[in-house]
Every structure is written in structure tokens, then in C-alpha cells.
């Protein structure tokens, strides 16, 4: 049997999520996905918000295992398959919920969308000049090539084998990050570090600890001011942008761009360097004053943008300990209060430099860094595996989706 070309409305049902309106919405508060929670092939569930939903709205706006959730705006077409990660999850209006009809493998449909996203297949349907949208009536007309069900299932199984490994690696990275955070808080926030039973405390501070400003233990270096004409699709150097910083901290390689232009040596970063957001466009200030660690998957020298600063430890200050201090102490919550602006928040580096930290003895910082170092190394290795798996999948994707490879 040959492949058939059909419009999406002929192979799936879809609906938009609920409009966020605190004054009008009634019912039970339930978690919901917004545009920022949906990545290509995965969901960011670290910071979910709630909205009120009435009982009769559960079917219209609720998610079931296997539903495809797609962005209507921002990066229209970006989508992932929901797998009941959290019960009773709902969606906001910025998202489409797509349910495939009988005879259509939802995984195959997702990979069709992924292929279109990578080849610009959605672009002719976008509306809007500055912010792109993929409205429901345009989505309905998206054309998809459909082979027999058995072929769909075989293609989906081949591609999903890669994605299952990618998802497993991401879970392992998350567990390593969680372990590092819990250990940091146990030792340096709750002060239950090794040998604490034998240390004298004065006004709640262990003997031998000091109070130091960030500016005394690290240099804060501004990023590169750039023109859009200096950005490239390929070539040049990796360019670390604001999109590389995850909400509430951490590094996202998908935010990298390519840069070709003049720059100074201090605008360069390499694997292991700490960068921090000093700009934020989220209403809740979820990115400003948040730090990320450049992973080994960013090979060679990269350039970092003016929306970031580089934090360089001084003297005997250990980089890994400093990074966790910036991530998991009260630093970000205190410092982000100094960010100013209406639509875009800006943070002056002087507020980073003036924040006071509790500095433990070098021996304790060394001990923590000795434990953390192998965990960071393992995260880097897992991230490199994710990149290799993604590259292999993406090389295979177009050949499977156009029928070039017979399965």
C-alpha cells in the first residue's frame, strides 16, 4: 500500500486550551501547561502554575496519555507527547491538544511534526509579524503523509528508541542535579556538614566561617554586545544567549546560536565556566540572577551575550562550590529584587557583587567539590550522549518520513 497525503483535520481531533483569566475562571485549582513548558519531544515541569477549572471543562482542556501538545505561539509547531507525568494536567490557550484518530499512530504523527519543524514545513501557515502563531484553522490544513498503520508503528518504534534513551539520560541528569542540590543544602544551608557536631556556633554561624561579598570571591564580567547581523545559522563560534539559561537555573544547549564577529578575550567562555542571566523577559522573573554551567558539549571557545555575565572565582574559591552557592542559596531570590524594567528586566552587576555569602573553610569547600566533581562529569557525559543520540535520530528522521528507508 502507498502513502496517502491528508490534512490534519482528517486524521486527528484538536482543541486549544483555556484562556487564563483570574477574575472569570471558576472551579478547582489544577496545574496546567503553558507554552514555556513544552519543548521539542519533552516537557519542562519544574515550575507549573495553576488555574481554576470547572468539572465540565476536564474533557475539553484535560490531557490523556498519548495526547500531542503543540505550541500555538512562540515557536509554533513545537510539540511533545504527554505520558501522564502528573495527574489531572490541563492546558492553557497558547497550546493545541492533538488526539490522533484510530488507524493513526500518535508517535508517528509526532515525528511528522518534528520533521516539519526541522524543515520549515509549518512556516507558510504562520500568522503575525513579530510573534508567530499557528491558529487552529491553519493547523487543520497541515498536510501529513500517512503510510499503512504497520509502517507507521515500525517507523515510530525505530525513532522512539532514540528518544527513550534521550529521556532516560535526562532523568539521570535531573537526579544528579537533585543530589547535588540536596547535599549543598544539607551542608551549607542547614549546616549539617561533616564534623558539625564538634564545631562551635556563634549567633548561628559556625566558627571559622566568614562573610564575604560575591565581588570579593569572584569577578563579574559583562557579555558581548552584538548585532543580529553577526549571528549565523552555521559556522563561527557557539554563542551563549539568554535562552541557554533555564527557568530557576541550569544550562540549556538548545538556546545556543552561532556568532561571527569581533570580540574581546573576556567575552569568551569554555566548558566549566559559570554564566548568569542579567536580563529577563518573564513576568515572574524566573531567569534573571539564575546561573548555568557551560557543559562539555559546548566544545572549544564560545562567546556569551550581553544578556549574561560570566562569574569567575578568585584565588582558592572552587568553581563547583561557587556555582552551587549561586544556584541553591538565597542568592537569586535576593538579587533579582534589584532588577528593574517594565517589559524587560535588567540587573546591574553591582547587585551581584554586593551580595554577601557565608564562606566555609577551604577544607570543607574542597570536600564538597571532590564529591561534586564526578557528578558534574557524569552529567557532561550524559549530555554528550544526548547530543549524539539526537544527531543520529535527526539523520534518520527525514529518510524514514519520506519513505526512502523501507521498514
N, C-alpha and C positions, 0 to 999 in steps of 0.2 A: 504493500500500500504506500502511496506517495504522501508527502506532507501537504497540508491544506493551510492556506492563509486566511485567517479570520480576524475580525475585530474583537477587542477585549470584551465588549458587552455581550458577545455571543458565547463566551467561554467562562465568564465569571460574573459574580454579583459584587457590587462595590458601593460603599457609602462613605460620606465624610463624617468626622467626629463632631462632638458637641461644642457649641460656641461657649467660651469662657465668659461668664457674666455673674459676678459675685452677688449682685443685687437681685437678679431674677431667678437664678438657679435654686432649686429646692431638692430636698431628699437627703439621702445618706452620703456622707463624705467618702469618696472612693479614689484610689490612685488612678492617675491617667498618664498616658504617654503624650508628649508634645514633640514637635519637630526635632528638638535638640536631643531627644532620647533615642532617635533612630539613626543607626549608622548603616553602611553597606554590609549586610549579612549579619548584623549583631545589634544589640540594644545596650544603651548606657543607662543602667538602673540605679546608679549611686545616689541620685538626688531627684526623687519623684515628688510631684506636688499632688494635691487632692482637689477635687471639685465635687459639688453635690449632684447626685443623680437620683432620679425617682425610679421606682421599681419597674415601671413600664419602659424605661429607657435602656434597660440592661441588654436586651436583644439588639437594639439599634446601634448602640455605641460600645457594647462589650466585645471582648476578644475571646476567641476559641483557639485551642491548639491547632496550628496549621494555617491560621489566617496570615495573609501577607499584609504588612503595614507599610505604607508608602508615603513619603513626604509630598505634600501638595505645593509647598513653597520652599524657599531657601535653596536647596539643591533638589529640585523636583525630580521624582523618579527614584530617589534613594530609598531603599526598602530592605526589609528583613522578614523572616518567618517567625511568628510568635509560637513559643513552645511551652506555654503555661509556667513561665518563670515565677510569676507572682499571681495568686488567685484574684479573680474579680477585677482584672485590669480593664480600663476603659481608654478611649482615645479622644483627643481634642480636635477641633475643626481643622487644624493645619495638616491633618493626616487622612489618607484614604485607607479604608479596610477593604481588602480584596479577598473574596472566597471563590475558589475555583469550582466549576460545575463537575458533575460526575463525568468520568472519562478524561479529566484533565488533572495531571499530577501537579500539586501545588509547588513542589520543589522545581519541577521543570519550568513552571511559569515564573518563579523567582529568577532562575538562571536566564530566562528570556529577557527579563527586566535588567538584570545585571549586564548582559551583553549589550542591550540598547543603551544603558547608561554609559558604558565604556566607549561606545562608538558614536555617541551623539544622536542616537535614534529618537530620543524624546524631544530634542531641541526644537524641531519645527512646530511643535504643539504648544510651546511655552507662550504665556501672555505676560505683559508687564515689561517695562523698560529697565528699571533699576533692580527691582526684586522680581525674580521669575516665579511664575505659578504654573501648575498643571491642573486646571479646573476639571471638574467631573465630566463635563460634556466633551472635553478634549481627550481625557483618559479613555472614555468609552470607545473612541475611534482609533486607539492604538492598535496597530496590526501585529499579529503574532503568527508565526509559522508553527503549525501543530502536526507532529507525526502521530502514528498509532500509539495507543496508551503504553504498550510494552516497550516501545522505543523511548518514549518519554521517561519511563521508570528506569531504564538502563542508563540513559544519559544523566538523569538526576542522581542515580546511585554513584556513578563514577565521580561526578563533581562534588557531591556532598561528602565523599570520603575525605577529600582535601579539607573541606570546611569543618568536618567533625574534628580533625586533628588540630586545625587552627583554633577552634573553640576550646578544645581541651587545653591547649597551650595558654590561652588567655585566662582560663580558670586557674591554672597553676601559677601564672604571674600574679593574679589577684590574691591568691593565698599567700604567696611570698611577701607581697606588699603589706598584707594584713598582719603577718607575723612580725615584720619589721616595725610596723606602727605600734603593735601591742607591746613589744619589747621596749621600744623607746619610751612609751608612756609609763610602763612599769618601773623603769629605772630612773627616768629624768623628770617625770611629772608626779607620779605617786611616791617617788623617792624610795622604792624598794629595790635598790641596786645591790649587787653582791657586797656583803660586809656592812650593810647599813645598820645592822644591829649593834655594831661596835663603834659607830660614828656619833659624835656629839652634835646636837642640833641647837642652833641659836636663832630664835624668832622664826622657826620653821625652815631654816636654811642649814644644810649640812656644813660642818666645819671643813674648811679647805675649798669651798666653792666661792666663786667671785661673781659680781655683777658687771657685765661688760655690754657696751653698745655694739650693735652689729658693725658699725663703722670702725670699731677698734679691733674686730676679729676678722673682718673681710672687706675687700674693695668692691664697690658697686659701680659697674661700668655700663654706660649707655650703649644701645644698639645703633645700627646703621640707618640713617635717614635715606630713603630710596625713592625712585620714580617707578611708576608702573612699567615704563618702557624698559627698565633694567631686568624685569622678570622674564623668564624663558620657560617654554614647555619642556625643553631638553637642553643639555649642555650646561656650562657654567658650574657653579658650586651650589650645594644644598643651601637653602635659605630657610632659617628657622623663623616662623611667624607666630603671631598671637594664637592662631588656630592650633599650634602644636601643644598649647597648654590646656590640659583637661580642666573641666569644672572641678574646683576644690583640689587641684594639683595633680601632678603627674604629666608625662610626656606622651604626645600622640604623633606618630610618624606620618599619619595621613595629612597633617597640616603643613608638611614641608613643601616648599616651592623651589624653583631654580633661579639663581641670580648670576648676572654677568655685568660687572661694572666696577668702578673704582671703590676701594675700601681701605681702611687702615688695619693694622695688625690687631688692635684691640677689639675690632669688630668680629674677630674670628672665634669660633668655639670648636671643640673636639669632643669625642666621646668621653663622658665622665664629668663634663662641665655642668654647672648649675645655672639655669636661666629662670627669670621671674617676669611675670606679666606686670606692666605698669600702665596698661590701657585695658578697658573693659567696655563691652557693648551690651552686656546682660543687665537686665533690670535689677537683679538681686545681687550684683557684684560678686559673682561666683568665680571669676577668673583673676581679677586684679589682686596683686600681692600673693599669688599662688606660684609655687616653684615646680620646675620639672628638671629631670636629669637627662642630659643628652645620651642616648643609648649607643651601643657599639654598632648598631645597624646603620647609623649615620657615619659612613666611612670618610676618612680624610678630614680636611678642614671645611667647616661650614660658616656661613655669615648669619648673624642674628639681627633682627629688625629693630627699629626704633621703638616698637611697642613693648620691647623686653629690655631687661638689664641682665648682665652677667654678674654672678656673685662669686668672687674669687677669695678663698680663705687665705688668711695671713699666717705667717710663722708656723707654729705647730698645730694649727687648727685642722682637724681631719675633715676632708671633704664630705664623706658619707655622714658623719655625725652632724655637720652643719646643715646638710640637705634635710635630714630628718627633723632637726630643730625648726627649720623654716616651714616644714610640712605639718608637723604634729604638735607643736607647742601652741601657745595663744597668739603667735606672731601674726598670721594672716588676718585673724579677726580684729586685732587691734589696729593694724596698719591700714587696712582697707577703708577704715573710717575717715582717713585723711584724703581719700580720692575725691576729686571734685569734677563737676561737669553735669550737663543736663542729659543729653542723649548718649554721649561717650564719656566715660570716667577716665581721668588721668591722675596718676600718682607720682609725686615728685620723689626722686631717690633719697632726698634728705630725711624723709619719714622712715624709710627702710633703715638708713644708717643710724638714726637716733633711737631705735627700739632697743630696750635693754633685755639681755638674755642672762639666764643663770649658767655660768660656765663651770662645769665639773672639773676635777683634776684631770690632767692629761692621761694618767694611767687608766682611769675609768672610761674616758673617751676612746682610748686605744683598744680597750677590751671590747667595747661596743662595736667599733669599726672592724675588729677582727672577726666578729660574728656576722656583721652585716655584709662584709666584702664578698664572701662566697654566695650570699643570697642575691646580691646585685649582679654578680657574674652569671648566675643561673638564669636570672630574668633576661639578661642580654642574650644568652644562648637561645632561650625560648623565643625571643623576639626575632632573632635571625632565622630560626626555623619557620616562624610565621611568614616572614618575607619570602623565603624560598618556596613554601607551600603555595602562597598566594600567586607568586610568579608562575609556578608550574600549572596551577589551575587556570590562570588567565591566558596562558599559551594554548591550553586545550579547549577553553571555552568557545571561541569562535568556530573552531573546526567541528566541534560537536553540534553547535547550534545551527550551522548551515548545512549539516548533513555530509560534510566532507569525510568525517570519520564514521564508518559504519559500525554500529554496536549490535 
